[in-house]
Amino acid sequence: MTQAMTDLPLTALAPHPDNANRMPAELFDKLVEHLRRDDRYPPLIVRPLPPHERRDDRSHQLLDGHHRARALDQLGRATARCVVWDVDDTQALLLLATLNRLQGDDDPHKRSDLVAKLAERMDVPALAERLPEDAERLRLLLRVRDTPPPPAPPKLADDLPEPVYFFLPRPDKQRLESRLAEYHGSREQALMTLVDAAP
């Protein structure tokens, strides 16, 4: 597979008819704005079309970068930076099926660190105009960095309350309940007050 970097006219690029990748309108608008502000973008990946498949001066077929090409066209750009790969139809389909799908996922803590560094230079609404996340999602990412309070130390076994069971005849239980009711606080506190008052 040969590779060459070149600038090609957008009018020479034919979208691949089997391209399945779709970008939501909101993200496409952000892509357009990014390209409007900054001309840096990954080059489009294209392949030469055989002469018998060329129509309307279309000499190359897009394998990766359909949205970038459309955004550049919307901005009135005449050319796009491209990498030309000389591949056959089968290889083209395999690349089309993988280039837009083989990607990792962001580690939320690393993404949060990255967004926090950007937030030192730009406010959240400005970031929301340029990044894939909306303002609410960006604020959530920034909160990931907040250090949670340290957990309370575990209680020692000696500090944990223990159950106490005893059985009384009904009249004695009524007398005990009556005495406990004379004290403020919980039944446990009242019972210990009675114990402490005993000779």
N, C-alpha and C positions, 0 to 999 in steps of 0.2 A: 504494500500500500504506500504509494508515494504521497508526499505532503509538500505543499508550497504555500507561502503566505502571499497574498496579493490583494489589491483593492479592485473590486468588481462593481460595475454599474448595477444598481438595484433592479433596473429593467432587464438585466441579464439573468436574474435569479428566479427560478421557477419553484414554487412550494411543492414539496413531495405530496402527491395525492393521498398517501396513506398516513400522513402525520396525524397522530391521535392526541397530541398534547394541546390542552386548552388552558388559557390563563383567564382568571376572573377579570372583569372590566376594571375594577378598582386597582388591582395589581398592575394591569397593563398601563393605566394612567400614571402610576408611579414610575414604571419603566420609562415611559415617554419623558416624564419630568426629569428623571435621572440623566437621560441622554441629552436633554435640552441643556441642563446645567454643566454636564461633564461628558466629554466625548470619549471617555474610557469605557470599553466594554469588551467582553471576550469575543474573539473573532467568530464569525459564522463558519460552520463547517458545510462545505458543498462538494459536489462531485461533477465532473464534466458530463454533459449529456451527449449521447451518441448523436451524430449529425442527423440521422433519420427521426430522432425524437425532438429536435429543436423546433420551437414555434415562436414566432414574434420576437426574434432576436434573443430568445432565452437560451443561453449557452450552458448554464449550470443549474443543478437541482439542489435545493436546501435539504440538509440532513439534520442540522441542529442550528437553531437561531431564527426560527420562523417569526417569533414575536419581536425579536430585536430588529429583523428586517422590516417588519410592518411598522414598528415604532420609528425607525430611521426614515422610512418613506413618509410617514405622517408628519415628520419634522421637515420634510422637504430636502433631505440629504440625497445626493446623487449617487454616492457609492457607499460600499460597506467593506470593512476589513474581513477577509475570508481566508480560511485554510482550505486548500483544495486537496481532496483525497480521491485517488483514482481507484474506485471500487465498483464491483459488479452489482447487479440487481439484488442478489441474495445478501451480499454484505451490506448493501444500502438499507435493506429492510431490517437486518439485525441491528445496525447502528441506530436506525430510527426508533427501534423498539427499546433500545437500552440507554441512549445518550440522555434522554429526558427522565429516565427512571432510576438509574444507578446513582444514588446520592445518599449521604449520611443524614442523621438527625442531629440537631443542636443539643448539646448538653445544656440544660436550663441554667445551671450556675455559670457556665462559661458565657452563654448568651447574655445573661444578666450582667456579668462583668463588662462585656463588650458594650452593651447598651448604656451602662453607667458611665463608662469612659466617654461615650458620645454625648451623654446628658450633661457632662461638665462643659461641653462646648456649644451645645444647642439645647433649646427647651423641648419638652415632650411634644407639643403640637408641631414644631418644625420637624422633629424626627418622624412623627407619624406620617408626614407628607412624603418622606423619602424611604422609609423602611417598610417591609411587608406588613408589620404589625400595626394595628390601630392604636390610638392614644391609651385606651383602657388596658390593652394587652401590654403595652410598654410599661405602664405604671405597675402592673402585676409583676412584670419581670424585674423591675427595680426593687420591689418589695422582697424578692427572693434573697437579695443581699442582706436584708435586715437580720441581725443575729438574734435567734430566739433566746429567751431568758434561760439561764441554766436550770436544769431540773432540780427539784428539791432533793436533798440527800435522803436516801432510804432510811426509814426508822429502824432502830435496833429492835430485836425481838423483846428485849426488856421494856421497851417503851410502848409496846402495843397492848391495848386493853385485852383482858382475858374474860371469858364468860364465867359467871357464877350462877350455879343452880342450887336451889334448896326447896324443900317442900314443907308447907305448914298446913295445919288443920284450918278449916275455913274461919273459925272465930279469930285465931291468931293472925291470919292473913289480913282480916278486916282491921284488927288493932294496928298492925304494922302500916297498912295503907293510910289509916287515920293519922298516925304519928308523922309519917313522911309528908303528908299534905300540910303539916304545920310549918314546914321549912321551904324557903325559896330555892329556886334552881331545879336541876334535874333530880329524878328519883335517885340516881347514883350518888349525887352530891349529898342529898338529904340522908341517905343511908349511911354514908361515911361520917356525916356530922353526928348521927346517933352513935356510931361506933366510937368516935373520938370522945363523946360525952360520957360513955360508959366508964364506971370505976375500974 
